[in-house]
């Protein structure tokens, strides 16, 4: 069976691009540690993007994802 895990983490970062880059590196390291010991993982990718709009909770079950 194939499956895809999706996690959403909204961050409030004081500062600018340097601080955001440090958070992205920390997130990459955290995910890499999880993946390293899990033989089920065939691919992973980590990306930190700018978020717009008001912070709030997200219902992943209602989100739509497109395949490019």
Beta strands, then each sheet from edge to edge (+ up, - down):
end
